[in-house]
Amino acid sequence: MPHPGSRTRSTDLWLLPEDEALLGRRIAELLPAAWLCSQPGPAGSHRVHLHATVEEALGCGGVQAFLPLPAGSAAPDGVEPAGGLVADPGSRPAAIVQLLRSRVRDEVFECGRLAVRWSEPAVGPEVHRVLGGQVAEVWRALRAATRPAALADADGRTSSGTRIGDAAREFVARTGIPLARHGGPHWCLVR
């Protein structure tokens, strides 16, 4: 259960790399965006880099990327700027947006996720207001880069509230690959 006063927003989504790139560009149109890579393995066993684009961050780490908020805040301690990017020594991040990659595994297209969480009491009212506005911009970019994904299971029950990129939608339509949310039942995309 979330801590009292914490703010969480998340959505499941299916994206292919071209959809991820579009989402990253849409976010960059609205906010100064620099992404952190996240390499698989135990925490602290790999270097974390600050990248100019989500594609670079996902290319470096492969599984997920993080966007520190407020936009333009300094990278967390120990993060190395990549590709000539200069880290801003400004305020420290108060929240992190996580983009977890979708993946094809065992002939199923598993969803990824876009999520953010922060604690209002920990950041104070002014930073909370800034974070609320910037998270709204991230979700605006998400809506611009994706479409709603209406799903149906084998029994015809439907589910909504998820998003899909155009390239991922075309891939699903072309291949008929089933969709999965967090190891649950398989779904098909309803047109």
N, C-alpha and C positions, 0 to 999 in steps of 0.2 A: 504494500500500500504506500502511495506517495506521502512524503512528509507534509504536515500541515503547512499551507502557504506556498507549496511548490506549484509550479505551472508546467504542465506537460502538454505537448501536442505531437501527434504522430499519425502517420498514415502508411498503410501497406501499398506498395506499388511494384509494377513490373516495368523495367527499363532495359533496353539494350544500350551498348556504349554510345551510339549516336543520340539516344534519348538523354543519357547522362550529360553529354556535351551540351545539348540544347538547354537542359535545366540549368547547368552551370552558367551558360551565357545569359539566360534570363535573370538569374540571381545577380550576376555581375552588372546587368543593366540597371538594377535597382539599388544595389549596395556595393561598396568596395569589398570585394571578396578575395580572400586568400585561404587556401585549403590545406589542411594537414593530412598527410598520409598516415596510414595505420597498417603496420606490417603484422602478419600472423605470428603467433608465438607468445611466450610469456611476457607480461608487461616489463618494460625496461631492458629487454634483451635486444631490441632493435632501435636504431636511430629513427627519430620522427623528423620529417622535413616539412617546411612551409612551401607550398606550390602556388603558382599564379592561377592555375585552372583546376577544376575538378578532374579533368582527364589526366593531368599530370599526377595528381595525388593518387587516383585510383590505379594508374599505371605503375606507380612506385610501390604501393601497398597491396593493391589487388582486390581487397575485400570491402573496405569501407573508407570513407573520407570524412573529415570533420571541418566545419566552418565555425571559427570562433566568433562570438558576439559579445559585446557590441562590435559591429563592423569596424574594421580598422584598429581594433585593439591589438596589443602586443601578443606575440605567440607565447605559449606557456614556456617556462624555463626548460632549457635543454633542447628546444626545437631548433633545427638548423635551416636557414633559408636555402632554397634550391634554385638553380638556374639564374643566379644574379639577382634574385628577389631580395629586397631590403626589408627587414623586419622593423615595424614601427615600435619605438620604445614607449608608446602611450599606455593607456590603461590596460589592466589585465582582463582577460575574458571572464565574463560572468555566466555565460551559457555556451554550449557547444551544439551546433546542428550536426546530426549524424546522418550521412547517406550510406546506407547499407545496400550493397549490390544485390540485384536479382541474379539468379544463376539457374542454369539447366543442369539437373542432376538426376540420374536414373530415369531419363526420359520424361521428366516433369520440370516445368518452369516454375521455380520457387520464387516467391515475392521477395523484394527488398523492403526497405523502409526509409522514410524520412522522418526524423524525430528530433525534438528539442525539449530540454527540461532545465528549469532553474528554480531557485528558492527565493521567493519575493522577500521574506524577512532578511535573508543573507545579503541581498544586493541593495536594498533600500528603495524608496519610492521613485526616485529620479531614474535610476538605472532600470528599474522594473518597467517604467513607462517607455524608455528607449527600447528595451528588449521586446516589449509587446508590439511596438510599431515595426521593428525590424523583422520579427517573426511573421507578422502579417505580410510583409513584403516577400519573405521567402515563400509563403503559401500562395501569394499572388503569382510569383514566378512558377511555382509548381502547377497551378491551374493553367497558366499560359503554355506550359511545355507538355502537358498530359491531358488525358480525357478521363471521365469516370469509367470505371470498369465494372459493369454489371455482370455478375457471375451466377451460374446455376450448377448445382451438384447433380449426381446421377439420379436422384429422386425428384428432380425438378425444383427443389427449394432454391430460392435466390438469396443473394447477398450483395450488398452495395457498400459504398464508403471507401472503395479502393480506387486507385488511379493506374493508368497505363499509358506509356508513350506510344507515339505513332509507329515507330519501327517495331516495337514489341507487339503491338496490335497486329501489324501486318505479318510478323513472324508466326504468331499464334494462329491467325486465320489461314496462312499458307500451309502450316505443318499439322494443325489440329492437336498440338501438344497440350496436355492438361496443365492446369495451373494449380499451385498449392500455396496455402497460407500457413506457415509455421508448423509443418508436418501434419496438418489436418487432412481432411478429405480432399479429393481432387475436384476441381471446378472446371467448367468450360465457360468461355466468354460468350455472353448473350449479346447479339448484335442490336 
